[in-house]
Amino acid sequence: MLDLRLTDEWTDTWDKSVTKFLAFSLAYYDRVVALDSDITLLSSLDELFALPSTPIAMPRAYWYETLPRPLTSLLMVIKPDLDEFQRFKDIITGGGNPALVSAHKFDMELVNDRFEHSAMVLPHRPYALLTGEFRRSNHSAYLGNTFEAWDPEMALKEAKLVHFSDWPLPKPWIMWPAEGLAEVQPDCGGSHEGTCAERAIWKHLYDDFRQRRKDICRLLSVPAPDWHSIKGGARPNATDGTRHEAPQVQGQAAVRSDSMT
């Protein structure tokens, strides 16, 4: 068990972001694919188990403006290793780098510190599409070039997964504040009336996540926070909300919603 010490005033973000390193302890497996919880898997990832031998494979965070872009821990293909796990555990149980903790930057920085120059890099197309991409006006970073035409339906079709990232809107298990939705949803080229492919896809991804959460986990969404309390905040993780209980679907046995069991 990891004795994780630091807490975030809203969600214990440090605790939750580093639990993914438990995947390194699964040494009875040859390879583990670790995914963030705020992801919808769109198609099979079986091919990742056939990659050449490597300690870790990850895509890059294509949405970062600084170069070289860091590795993103939203998807990690890991060769479990108890020695590697112990090294991460020593860092984590020591409280982590105070500068990273105060900046609310955790798991990504840890894996980049360790594997920045040695990881096998997976293409972000198709392994790291963000929901926020459907809100952008410039898609060259995702496309990887400046000449290809952006096609939102094709981007979704080719993606293996989509990661929910529309800060300051909350994560998909939390309902949208009405004011936030109006401000943050894809703007359809500046039109606030009607719809477009980007807006339709974006809304469907959230609706689908919430419906599956209800059908499978028997949990309703966490009520929407006050928009003005989260808008413009400096810390994206402040809308994580995983410590706040979601209502149960009536007539079903209780299901724990926090991931720290």
PLY file of the C-alpha trace (Angstrom):
ply
format ascii 1.0
element vertex 261
property float x
property float y
property float z
element edge 260
property int vertex1
property int vertex2
end_header
0.00 0.00 0.00
1.22 3.51 -0.75
1.13 5.92 2.16
0.39 9.09 0.22
0.67 12.16 2.37
-0.14 15.31 0.57
-3.67 16.54 -0.01
-5.27 19.06 -2.26
-7.87 21.32 -0.70
-10.52 20.00 -3.07
-9.62 16.54 -4.28
-6.38 15.12 -2.90
-5.04 15.48 -6.42
-1.51 14.42 -5.53
-2.85 11.20 -4.01
-4.95 10.38 -7.04
-2.49 11.31 -9.75
0.25 9.04 -8.42
-1.82 5.92 -7.77
-1.26 5.01 -11.42
2.33 4.12 -10.50
0.96 1.02 -8.78
0.96 -0.42 -12.31
4.75 -0.80 -12.01
4.20 -3.24 -9.12
2.21 -5.73 -11.23
5.28 -7.84 -11.92
3.25 -10.99 -12.53
2.30 -9.40 -15.90
4.69 -8.93 -18.81
3.05 -5.68 -19.87
0.38 -3.35 -18.50
-1.53 -0.59 -20.30
-2.45 2.13 -17.78
-5.09 4.70 -18.71
-6.39 7.79 -16.94
-9.92 7.46 -15.57
-11.14 10.48 -17.55
-10.87 8.66 -20.88
-13.35 7.06 -23.22
-11.85 4.11 -25.05
-13.04 4.14 -28.66
-11.42 0.97 -29.99
-9.15 -1.88 -28.95
-5.59 -1.21 -27.79
-4.49 -4.83 -28.20
-1.70 -3.86 -30.59
0.12 -2.13 -27.72
0.83 -5.52 -26.15
2.82 -6.44 -29.27
5.19 -3.46 -29.13
8.93 -4.19 -29.05
10.34 -4.67 -25.57
10.62 -1.34 -23.73
10.32 -0.19 -20.10
7.61 2.30 -21.05
5.86 3.72 -24.11
3.81 6.94 -24.05
2.50 9.60 -26.45
3.60 13.20 -26.25
1.38 16.02 -24.99
0.83 17.56 -28.42
-1.17 20.45 -26.92
1.85 21.89 -25.08
3.28 24.99 -26.70
6.83 24.46 -25.44
9.26 22.24 -27.34
10.21 19.50 -26.93
6.72 18.52 -25.84
6.64 16.36 -22.72
5.40 12.81 -22.51
1.83 12.48 -21.31
0.83 9.91 -18.72
-2.78 9.69 -19.90
-1.69 6.40 -21.53
1.33 4.39 -20.42
2.43 1.01 -21.77
4.50 -0.33 -18.90
6.83 -3.25 -18.32
6.16 -3.83 -14.60
9.30 -3.68 -12.51
9.42 -3.84 -8.71
12.67 -1.87 -8.55
11.13 0.88 -10.68
8.05 0.83 -8.49
10.19 1.21 -5.38
11.96 4.23 -6.86
8.64 5.94 -7.54
7.34 4.92 -4.13
10.36 6.51 -2.42
9.66 9.79 -4.22
5.92 9.66 -3.53
6.10 8.73 0.15
8.66 11.47 0.63
5.99 13.98 -0.38
7.28 14.74 -3.83
9.12 17.79 -5.07
7.55 20.76 -3.20
7.78 22.93 -6.32
5.78 20.40 -8.32
3.25 19.93 -5.56
2.67 23.66 -5.17
2.22 23.94 -8.93
-0.18 20.97 -8.93
1.94 19.05 -11.44
2.49 15.48 -10.45
2.42 12.25 -12.42
3.45 13.70 -15.79
6.47 15.39 -14.27
7.53 12.25 -12.44
7.46 10.09 -15.57
9.19 12.79 -17.62
11.93 13.13 -15.03
12.49 9.39 -15.25
11.76 8.52 -18.90
12.00 11.72 -20.94
15.04 10.52 -22.89
14.40 6.77 -22.91
10.67 6.14 -23.43
9.31 4.72 -26.64
7.15 7.51 -28.06
3.69 6.57 -29.31
1.99 8.78 -31.92
-0.61 11.07 -30.39
-2.66 10.26 -33.46
-4.43 7.98 -32.54
-3.46 7.60 -28.86
-4.00 11.03 -27.26
-6.94 12.98 -28.68
-8.34 15.59 -26.26
-11.97 16.68 -26.14
-10.53 20.20 -26.08
-9.30 19.68 -29.63
-12.88 20.10 -30.83
-12.89 23.58 -29.29
-9.73 24.78 -30.98
-9.54 26.94 -34.05
-5.99 25.89 -34.96
-5.51 22.13 -35.25
-1.98 22.03 -36.66
-0.48 20.69 -33.42
-2.82 17.71 -33.43
-2.57 17.14 -37.17
1.22 17.40 -37.00
1.37 19.70 -40.01
-0.01 22.94 -41.40
-1.34 21.64 -44.73
-3.83 18.93 -43.74
-7.48 19.95 -43.54
-9.17 19.45 -40.18
-12.07 17.01 -40.27
-13.61 16.51 -36.81
-15.48 13.35 -37.77
-12.36 11.79 -39.25
-10.31 12.78 -36.20
-12.78 10.97 -33.95
-12.94 7.96 -36.27
-9.17 7.49 -36.32
-8.69 8.00 -32.56
-8.25 5.02 -30.26
-9.36 7.04 -27.25
-10.40 10.50 -26.19
-9.24 12.23 -23.02
-11.60 14.70 -21.35
-9.77 17.99 -21.00
-11.79 21.21 -21.21
-10.58 23.19 -18.22
-12.07 25.10 -16.52
-15.11 22.89 -17.16
-15.20 19.98 -14.70
-14.36 16.40 -15.56
-17.15 14.36 -17.17
-18.44 12.80 -13.94
-19.43 16.31 -12.80
-22.34 18.13 -14.41
-21.70 21.32 -16.37
-22.51 24.69 -14.85
-24.93 26.21 -17.39
-22.89 29.41 -17.70
-19.71 27.40 -18.21
-21.21 25.32 -20.98
-22.32 28.42 -22.86
-18.84 29.92 -22.62
-16.65 26.89 -23.22
-18.46 24.68 -25.75
-17.13 24.64 -29.35
-18.09 27.98 -30.86
-18.85 26.65 -34.37
-16.77 29.33 -36.04
-18.17 32.10 -33.87
-21.82 31.10 -34.12
-23.68 30.63 -30.85
-26.80 29.42 -32.62
-27.48 25.97 -34.01
-24.72 23.39 -34.03
-21.77 22.05 -36.00
-19.86 18.76 -36.16
-17.40 19.83 -33.47
-20.12 20.82 -31.01
-22.22 17.73 -31.71
-19.24 15.38 -31.23
-18.05 17.19 -28.10
-21.46 17.09 -26.40
-22.02 13.47 -27.37
-18.71 12.41 -25.80
-19.78 13.87 -22.45
-23.33 12.55 -22.67
-22.06 9.07 -23.56
-19.61 9.03 -20.62
-22.32 10.04 -18.16
-24.81 7.52 -19.50
-22.31 4.67 -19.28
-21.34 5.76 -15.77
-25.03 5.56 -14.83
-25.65 2.23 -16.58
-22.48 0.43 -15.49
-21.42 2.06 -12.21
-24.99 2.86 -11.13
-23.84 6.37 -10.28
-25.35 9.65 -11.29
-23.17 12.66 -12.03
-21.84 14.89 -9.29
-23.90 18.12 -9.16
-22.43 21.08 -11.03
-20.17 23.42 -9.04
-20.64 27.17 -9.07
-19.11 28.39 -12.32
-17.73 31.61 -10.88
-15.90 29.68 -8.16
-13.88 27.66 -10.70
-13.66 29.94 -13.74
-10.27 31.53 -14.17
-8.67 29.46 -11.44
-4.95 28.77 -11.69
-5.22 25.06 -11.00
-6.91 22.77 -13.54
-7.28 19.97 -10.99
-9.57 22.05 -8.81
-12.54 20.71 -10.77
-11.59 17.04 -10.41
-14.30 16.40 -7.84
-13.61 12.72 -7.23
-13.89 13.11 -3.46
-17.40 14.49 -3.76
-20.02 11.77 -3.64
-22.22 11.14 -6.64
-25.88 10.24 -6.08
-26.68 6.53 -6.37
-29.12 5.23 -8.94
-32.12 4.26 -6.81
-32.70 0.61 -6.10
-29.09 -0.47 -6.52
-26.45 -1.50 -4.02
-24.05 1.20 -2.94
-20.96 1.60 -5.09
-17.93 3.49 -3.83
-17.01 6.39 -6.10
-13.61 7.28 -4.73
-10.62 5.54 -6.18
-8.56 5.34 -3.02
-9.91 2.03 -1.70
0 1
1 2
2 3
3 4
4 5
5 6
6 7
7 8
8 9
9 10
10 11
11 12
12 13
13 14
14 15
15 16
16 17
17 18
18 19
19 20
20 21
21 22
22 23
23 24
24 25
25 26
26 27
27 28
28 29
29 30
30 31
31 32
32 33
33 34
34 35
35 36
36 37
37 38
38 39
39 40
40 41
41 42
42 43
43 44
44 45
45 46
46 47
47 48
48 49
49 50
50 51
51 52
52 53
53 54
54 55
55 56
56 57
57 58
58 59
59 60
60 61
61 62
62 63
63 64
64 65
65 66
66 67
67 68
68 69
69 70
70 71
71 72
72 73
73 74
74 75
75 76
76 77
77 78
78 79
79 80
80 81
81 82
82 83
83 84
84 85
85 86
86 87
87 88
88 89
89 90
90 91
91 92
92 93
93 94
94 95
95 96
96 97
97 98
98 99
99 100
100 101
101 102
102 103
103 104
104 105
105 106
106 107
107 108
108 109
109 110
110 111
111 112
112 113
113 114
114 115
115 116
116 117
117 118
118 119
119 120
120 121
121 122
122 123
123 124
124 125
125 126
126 127
127 128
128 129
129 130
130 131
131 132
132 133
133 134
134 135
135 136
136 137
137 138
138 139
139 140
140 141
141 142
142 143
143 144
144 145
145 146
146 147
147 148
148 149
149 150
150 151
151 152
152 153
153 154
154 155
155 156
156 157
157 158
158 159
159 160
160 161
161 162
162 163
163 164
164 165
165 166
166 167
167 168
168 169
169 170
170 171
171 172
172 173
173 174
174 175
175 176
176 177
177 178
178 179
179 180
180 181
181 182
182 183
183 184
184 185
185 186
186 187
187 188
188 189
189 190
190 191
191 192
192 193
193 194
194 195
195 196
196 197
197 198
198 199
199 200
200 201
201 202
202 203
203 204
204 205
205 206
206 207
207 208
208 209
209 210
210 211
211 212
212 213
213 214
214 215
215 216
216 217
217 218
218 219
219 220
220 221
221 222
222 223
223 224
224 225
225 226
226 227
227 228
228 229
229 230
230 231
231 232
232 233
233 234
234 235
235 236
236 237
237 238
238 239
239 240
240 241
241 242
242 243
243 244
244 245
245 246
246 247
247 248
248 249
249 250
250 251
251 252
252 253
253 254
254 255
255 256
256 257
257 258
258 259
259 260
